[in-house]
């Protein structure tokens, strides 16, 4: 088998089919090949194979970004509280 690593599910021309399950959509073992314009199986192979482009990875996760924002907000809150405490102490004198 000459196209052993060139399965359709790895091809950029392949669009998988899904069926509705109880709680989510489930992927089936068929899909559409846009190059051949026909229904193909996941493990089929052809001459039109074009590898999918890898997805770009996000440098920071959402959790880490939100944690960073919370640290900045906390620091700003501390500065504002210090200023209000100094203002109250200067009024008392």
C-alpha positions, 0 to 999 in steps of 0.5 A, a space after each residue: 500500500 503506497 499511500 499508507 500514511 496519507 489517509 483521508 482524515 489527515 487531508 485538507 480536502 476532507 470534511 468529516 460527517 457527524 450524526 446527532 447523539 444523545 448529548 453531542 454530535 458523534 463523528 462517523 467513519 465517512 466524510 466528503 472529499 472536496 477534491 474528488 467531490 464524493 463521499 469517502 471513508 476515513 482511511 481511504 487514500 487518493 492522489 489529491 492528498 494535501 496535508 492539513 496545516 497545523 493549528 496555531 498554538 496560543 502562547 498563553 492559556 486563557 486561565 494564565 491570562 486571567 490570572 495575570 489580569 487579576 494580579 494587576 487589578 489587585 495591585 491597583 486596588 492596593 495602591 488606591 487603598 493606600 492613597 485613601 488611607 493616607 488621605 484619611 490620616 492627613 485629614 485627621 491631623 
